[in-house]
Amino acid sequence: MKLKALILNCTLKRSPEISNTGALIDKAIKLFQEKGVETEVIRVVDYNILFGVSSDEGEGDE
């Protein structure tokens, strides 16, 4: 079974701005790749995510 890692980058800087969080994630990705782990990074701030505690926070939530 092939392992996959989903990494959520919660920096406050939008893409493509460089962030320290991204630099740390790049190091983790390198380690994962050496072990054959497929990785995907999502930069949360690049999406319209409405925060809250209900199942539907409103129109436009990605």
TIMAR-413487 format. One record per residue: y, z, x of N, C-alpha, C in turn; chain; residue number from 1. Coordinates in nm, 4 decimals, padded with zeros to 6 digits. Each point is the difference from the previous one (the first is absolute). Layout:
! residues N
[rec [Y,Z,X],[Y,Z,X],[Y,Z,X],A,NUM]
...
! end
This chain:
! residues 62
[rec [-00.1171,00.0000,00.0845],[00.1171,00.0000,-00.0845],[00.1244,00.0000,00.0898],A,1]
[rec [00.0927,-00.0906,-00.0290],[00.1238,-00.0089,00.0769],[00.1029,00.0982,-00.0558],A,2]
[rec [00.0625,00.0760,00.0900],[00.1017,00.0953,-00.0420],[00.1364,-00.0665,-00.0112],A,3]
[rec [00.0777,00.0480,-00.0954],[00.1359,-00.0484,-00.0200],[00.0927,00.1203,-00.0086],A,4]
[rec [00.1203,-00.0146,00.0566],[00.0991,00.1076,-00.0061],[00.1278,-00.0532,-00.0629],A,5]
[rec [00.0465,00.0673,-00.1013],[00.1282,-00.0308,-00.0626],[00.0988,00.1054,00.0470],A,6]
[rec [00.1072,-00.0453,00.0658],[00.0990,00.0912,00.0554],[00.1300,-00.0157,-00.0775],A,7]
[rec [00.0487,00.1086,-00.0562],[00.1273,-00.0015,-00.0716],[00.1098,00.0465,00.0945],A,8]
[rec [00.0911,-00.0902,00.0308],[00.1137,00.0313,00.0860],[00.1125,00.0488,-00.0906],A,9]
[rec [00.0353,00.1270,00.0117],[00.1007,00.0595,-00.0884],[00.1355,00.0165,00.0682],A,10]
[rec [00.0300,-00.0883,00.0960],[00.1322,00.0015,00.0610],[00.1055,-00.0292,-00.1067],A,11]
[rec [00.1225,00.0364,00.0265],[00.1094,-00.0312,-00.0922],[00.0663,-00.1328,00.0333],A,12]
[rec [-00.0426,-00.0645,00.1093],[00.0595,-00.1271,00.0438],[-00.0779,-00.1169,-00.0583],A,13]
[rec [00.0733,-00.0940,-00.0598],[-00.0632,-00.1189,-00.0580],[-00.0397,-00.0990,00.1090],A,14]
[rec [-00.1001,-00.0828,-00.0310],[-00.0414,-00.1069,00.0919],[00.1136,-00.0989,00.0152],A,15]
[rec [00.0177,-00.0588,00.1131],[-00.0782,00.0103,00.1239],[00.0584,00.1012,00.0989],A,16]
[rec [00.0826,00.0927,-00.0473],[00.0616,00.0970,00.0906],[-00.1078,00.0819,00.0722],A,17]
[rec [00.0200,00.0208,00.1284],[-00.0956,00.0742,00.0816],[00.0102,00.1487,-00.0334],A,18]
[rec [-00.1165,00.0644,-00.0081],[-00.0011,00.1441,-00.0267],[-00.0974,00.0693,00.0940],A,19]
[rec [00.0267,00.1261,00.0279],[-00.0918,00.0789,00.0822],[-00.1349,00.0160,-00.0692],A,20]
[rec [00.0021,00.0100,-00.1313],[-00.1248,00.0099,-00.0756],[-00.0854,-00.1243,00.0224],A,21]
[rec [00.0649,-00.1160,-00.0018],[-00.0718,-00.1253,00.0247],[-00.0605,-00.0054,00.1390],A,22]
[rec [00.0723,00.0523,00.0986],[-00.0510,00.0022,00.1373],[-00.1249,00.0877,00.0093],A,23]
[rec [00.0013,00.1138,-00.0673],[-00.1166,00.0875,-00.0011],[-00.1173,-00.0670,-00.0715],A,24]
[rec [00.0288,-00.0655,-00.1103],[-00.1043,-00.0709,-00.0747],[-00.0611,-00.1108,00.0849],A,25]
[rec [00.0818,-00.0700,00.0782],[-00.0518,-00.1054,00.0883],[-00.1023,00.0558,00.0985],A,26]
[rec [00.0230,00.1200,00.0501],[-00.0956,00.0633,00.0912],[-00.1310,00.0317,-00.0731],A,27]
[rec [00.0115,00.0489,-00.1225],[-00.1189,00.0301,-00.0791],[-00.0787,-00.1275,-00.0304],A,28]
[rec [00.0712,-00.1082,-00.0333],[-00.0659,-00.1269,-00.0289],[-00.0790,-00.0481,00.1213],A,29]
[rec [00.0590,00.0117,00.1175],[-00.0700,-00.0414,00.1222],[-00.1307,00.0773,00.0165],A,30]
[rec [00.0055,00.1311,-00.0219],[-00.1209,00.0821,00.0104],[-00.1035,-00.0394,-00.1056],A,31]
[rec [00.0458,-00.0231,-00.1215],[-00.0910,-00.0425,-00.1064],[-00.0658,-00.1333,00.0342],A,32]
[rec [00.0786,-00.0966,00.0484],[-00.0531,-00.1321,00.0317],[-00.1047,00.0073,00.1107],A,33]
[rec [00.0196,00.0893,00.0971],[-00.0994,00.0179,00.1066],[-00.1339,00.0467,-00.0558],A,34]
[rec [00.0038,00.0674,-00.1147],[-00.1224,00.0484,-00.0655],[-00.0495,-00.0957,-00.1085],A,35]
[rec [00.0671,-00.1156,-00.0137],[-00.0427,-00.0983,-00.0989],[00.0440,00.0288,-00.1422],A,36]
[rec [00.1022,00.0839,-00.0151],[00.0493,00.0355,-00.1330],[00.1107,-00.0976,-00.0396],A,37]
[rec [-00.0150,-00.0611,-00.1167],[00.1025,-00.0894,-00.0542],[00.1143,00.0852,-00.0538],A,38]
[rec [00.1246,-00.0373,00.0301],[00.1136,00.0804,-00.0434],[00.0992,-00.0809,-00.0830],A,39]
[rec [00.0676,00.0704,-00.0889],[00.1102,-00.0565,-00.0775],[00.1094,00.1056,-00.0074],A,40]
[rec [00.1233,-00.0421,00.0241],[00.1133,00.0922,-00.0052],[00.0911,-00.0404,-00.1153],A,41]
[rec [00.0380,00.0973,-00.0793],[00.0962,-00.0211,-00.1080],[00.1207,00.0869,00.0291],A,42]
[rec [00.1167,-00.0631,00.0083],[00.1245,00.0751,00.0193],[00.0542,00.0281,-00.1392],A,43]
[rec [-00.0157,00.1233,-00.0432],[00.0274,00.0407,-00.1381],[00.1421,-00.0335,-00.0439],A,44]
[rec [00.0986,00.0162,00.0874],[00.1396,-00.0223,-00.0367],[00.0291,-00.1465,-00.0346],A,45]
[rec [-00.0882,-00.0920,00.0383],[00.0189,-00.1414,-00.0304],[-00.0407,-00.0363,-00.1429],A,46]
[rec [-00.0539,00.0955,-00.0731],[-00.0456,-00.0240,-00.1370],[00.0828,00.0819,-00.0981],A,47]
[rec [00.0061,-00.0477,-00.1220],[00.0684,00.0721,-00.1059],[-00.0997,00.0988,-00.0607],A,48]
[rec [-00.0040,00.1176,00.0566],[-00.0916,00.1035,-00.0470],[00.0839,00.1117,-00.0617],A,49]
[rec [-00.0199,00.0192,-00.1267],[00.0733,00.1029,-00.0720],[-00.0773,00.1304,00.0105],A,50]
[rec [00.0637,00.1014,00.0537],[-00.0679,00.1263,00.0257],[00.0030,00.0899,-00.1225],A,51]
[rec [-00.1046,00.0752,-00.0167],[-00.0107,00.0925,-00.1117],[-00.1422,00.0484,-00.0154],A,52]
[rec [-00.0278,00.0656,-00.1114],[-00.1315,00.0598,-00.0199],[-00.0732,-00.0506,-00.1246],A,53]
[rec [00.0552,-00.1007,-00.0664],[-00.0704,-00.0537,-00.1165],[-00.0713,-00.1280,00.0389],A,54]
[rec [-00.0812,-00.0529,-00.0895],[-00.0774,-00.1204,00.0292],[00.0855,-00.1263,-00.0059],A,55]
[rec [00.1177,00.0059,-00.0604],[00.0892,-00.1162,-00.0085],[00.1438,00.0481,00.0175],A,56]
[rec [00.0593,-00.0328,00.1147],[00.1364,00.0459,00.0293],[00.1059,-00.1008,-00.0423],A,57]
[rec [-00.0393,-00.1107,-00.0617],[00.0993,-00.0919,-00.0522],[-00.0174,-00.1436,00.0443],A,58]
[rec [00.0891,-00.0835,-00.0449],[-00.0016,-00.1437,00.0225],[00.0191,-00.0328,00.1494],A,59]
[rec [-00.0778,-00.0938,00.0519],[00.0198,-00.0525,00.1336],[-00.0768,00.0721,00.1098],A,60]
[rec [-00.0803,00.0980,-00.0328],[-00.0753,00.0721,00.1021],[-00.1064,-00.0927,00.0587],A,61]
[rec [00.0050,-00.0185,00.1333],[-00.1002,-00.0847,00.0655],[-00.1255,00.0792,00.0300],A,62]
! end
